[in-house]
Amino acid sequence: MFVINKQEGLIIIGGAEDKKGEKKILKEVCTHIDKNSGLLLIVTVATEKPTEVGNEYSNLFNNMGIEHLSILHVENREDALKTENIELIEKASLIFFTGGDQLRITSILGGTPLYSSMKRKYTEGCVFVGTSAGASVMSNTMIVKGMDDESPRKCTLKMAPGLGLINGVIIDQHFAQRGRVGRLLVGVAENPETLGIGIDEDTSIIVNKENVLRVLGSGAVYVIDGSSISDTNVSEQHQDDMLSIFDVKMHVLKNGDKFDLKTRRPFI
Amino acid sequence: MFVINKQEGLIIIGGAEDKKGEKKILKEVCTHIDKNSGLLLIVTVATEKPTEVGNEYSNLFNNMGIEHLSILHVENREDALKTENIELIEKASLIFFTGGDQLRITSILGGTPLYSSMKRKYTEGCVFVGTSAGASVMSNTMIVKGMDDESPRKCTLKMAPGLGLINGVIIDQHFAQRGRVGRLLVGVAENPETLGIGIDEDTSIIVNKENVLRVLGSGAVYVIDGSSISDTNVSEQHQDDMLSIFDVKMHVLKNGDKFDLKTRRPFI
């Protein structure tokens, strides 16, 4: 018998999920929706190639047996006011944000009726999924831009307010592949109250209602906990200096590992 | 009879509040605490001159009749673990953040037991006041650095996660004096869900439990509402381009004006 996992409302993917082989992550996404009756809505607002990207995911999910699929194209703020687009949100059981540019998502949707509908749907149990830019945007404060393959350097990180579907974390994606530990460390050092979560490509975290996440995918998930930081020069002058951070804690989680965001503890 | 205003839990000051003349804002602060029994705690973590700044405010409040005053010096993360410092937070009726560097506040306090105590105290009704850097830090996402006296230009704004005592807004301070409308517009365009609030020097907003703010002080408070933005190039390429934003809404509020953060409407 087909059982939908109703306890897990948020799936965050580090980009470049497998689309040709086993497709483990996309298959997992399909277990969060009733294949015969639920509407899976693909939101392409992040990308400047909405048709191409939308069709690719639509074909993938269709081949996995999802019967009801729609693509929501929102290319500008006017589109986010249209009744037919808001109705699509209202009908959706699962909303999937593609990759692209995270600032496109917030700058086009922020403060619109469509965004209000999304937030309400989330509280009502609609499952939200995001990959790449769609992953970054899930937290309250999101990384927009930073140096890849660089040690942490002050003032190199650009952040902005995100969608706020998950609190107390900063998400980064394409993590090992683009050498992003430096930039995530800057974010955590700036406010160690916030956990840094770096997700590799073809890797995802699935977050349940109790704020416990589990890892699914072929890569790793890095959790950076700054609460133990004993000293850092992040706030001092000389912007171009390297950042020093003492005693930061990091967890590297693999497929199947879990992490409790409330207690900040990993477990199996 | 002396009445404490228990309905207003957050006072956010745009910096450089009058300390020699009428001292309207600091006097207002004193109406939020029982002068004879409440402990007013001055938190100097933002500044690199904690003794000087702490003593200045301590003398000011003492001359206004506050009997119980303490200064909390937290100069590094180790200080934020000390029992005696946490006890000071526990005893406080009103916590006053001085100016300085907002990243010092979050990078030193974030993820520490002292910060947890503060957040709990806030939910229990302890009044929080912040001026300048202490103002910026109040929101979920805070402005750290940006260009003063400049038109909005992309990628010139540095933000980071703040203390999160007020949701859905970005606060900016020394607003007209340092020509900061450009940088606040960038922040709002990046996510128009977030209201921009720019507070002039010697000007404050006092926020009540119903998320209604009132303005007190000699300058203006600018509320930038991006929900009406019809188009912006904020998310597109070419980082050094000027930012274009169409149809942004702005309110300029003066002493006594009110603004409902829920409905996004000003009133008198």
Chai-1 contact restraints between the chains, C-beta under 6 A:
chainA,res_idxA,chainB,res_idxB,connection_type,confidence,min_distance_angstrom,max_distance_angstrom,comment,restraint_id
A,N76,B,D231,contact,1.0,0.0,6.0,A-B,restraint_1
A,R77,B,I229,contact,1.0,0.0,6.0,A-B,restraint_2
A,R77,B,S230,contact,1.0,0.0,6.0,A-B,restraint_3
A,D101,B,S235,contact,1.0,0.0,6.0,A-B,restraint_4
A,L103,B,E190,contact,1.0,0.0,6.0,A-B,restraint_5
A,L103,B,V234,contact,1.0,0.0,6.0,A-B,restraint_6
A,L103,B,S235,contact,1.0,0.0,6.0,A-B,restraint_7
A,R104,B,S235,contact,1.0,0.0,6.0,A-B,restraint_8
A,T106,B,N191,contact,1.0,0.0,6.0,A-B,restraint_9
A,S107,B,A189,contact,1.0,0.0,6.0,A-B,restraint_10
A,S107,B,E190,contact,1.0,0.0,6.0,A-B,restraint_11
A,S107,B,T232,contact,1.0,0.0,6.0,A-B,restraint_12
A,S107,B,V234,contact,1.0,0.0,6.0,A-B,restraint_13
A,S107,B,S235,contact,1.0,0.0,6.0,A-B,restraint_14
A,G110,B,N191,contact,1.0,0.0,6.0,A-B,restraint_15
A,G110,B,P192,contact,1.0,0.0,6.0,A-B,restraint_16
A,G110,B,E193,contact,1.0,0.0,6.0,A-B,restraint_17
A,G111,B,P192,contact,1.0,0.0,6.0,A-B,restraint_18
A,G111,B,E193,contact,1.0,0.0,6.0,A-B,restraint_19
A,G111,B,G226,contact,1.0,0.0,6.0,A-B,restraint_20
A,G111,B,S227,contact,1.0,0.0,6.0,A-B,restraint_21
A,N140,B,N140,contact,1.0,0.0,6.0,A-B,restraint_22
A,T141,B,T141,contact,1.0,0.0,6.0,A-B,restraint_23
A,T141,B,P161,contact,1.0,0.0,6.0,A-B,restraint_24
A,M159,B,M159,contact,1.0,0.0,6.0,A-B,restraint_25
A,M159,B,A160,contact,1.0,0.0,6.0,A-B,restraint_26
A,A160,B,M159,contact,1.0,0.0,6.0,A-B,restraint_27
A,A160,B,E190,contact,1.0,0.0,6.0,A-B,restraint_28
A,A160,B,N191,contact,1.0,0.0,6.0,A-B,restraint_29
A,P161,B,T141,contact,1.0,0.0,6.0,A-B,restraint_30
A,P161,B,N191,contact,1.0,0.0,6.0,A-B,restraint_31
A,P161,B,T194,contact,1.0,0.0,6.0,A-B,restraint_32
A,A189,B,S107,contact,1.0,0.0,6.0,A-B,restraint_33
A,E190,B,L103,contact,1.0,0.0,6.0,A-B,restraint_34
A,E190,B,S107,contact,1.0,0.0,6.0,A-B,restraint_35
A,E190,B,A160,contact,1.0,0.0,6.0,A-B,restraint_36
A,N191,B,T106,contact,1.0,0.0,6.0,A-B,restraint_37
A,N191,B,G110,contact,1.0,0.0,6.0,A-B,restraint_38
A,N191,B,A160,contact,1.0,0.0,6.0,A-B,restraint_39
A,N191,B,P161,contact,1.0,0.0,6.0,A-B,restraint_40
A,P192,B,G110,contact,1.0,0.0,6.0,A-B,restraint_41
A,P192,B,G111,contact,1.0,0.0,6.0,A-B,restraint_42
A,E193,B,G110,contact,1.0,0.0,6.0,A-B,restraint_43
A,E193,B,G111,contact,1.0,0.0,6.0,A-B,restraint_44
A,T194,B,P161,contact,1.0,0.0,6.0,A-B,restraint_45
A,G226,B,G111,contact,1.0,0.0,6.0,A-B,restraint_46
A,S227,B,G111,contact,1.0,0.0,6.0,A-B,restraint_47
A,I229,B,R77,contact,1.0,0.0,6.0,A-B,restraint_48
A,S230,B,R77,contact,1.0,0.0,6.0,A-B,restraint_49
A,D231,B,N76,contact,1.0,0.0,6.0,A-B,restraint_50
A,T232,B,S107,contact,1.0,0.0,6.0,A-B,restraint_51
A,V234,B,L103,contact,1.0,0.0,6.0,A-B,restraint_52
A,V234,B,S107,contact,1.0,0.0,6.0,A-B,restraint_53
A,S235,B,D101,contact,1.0,0.0,6.0,A-B,restraint_54
A,S235,B,L103,contact,1.0,0.0,6.0,A-B,restraint_55
A,S235,B,R104,contact,1.0,0.0,6.0,A-B,restraint_56
A,S235,B,S107,contact,1.0,0.0,6.0,A-B,restraint_57
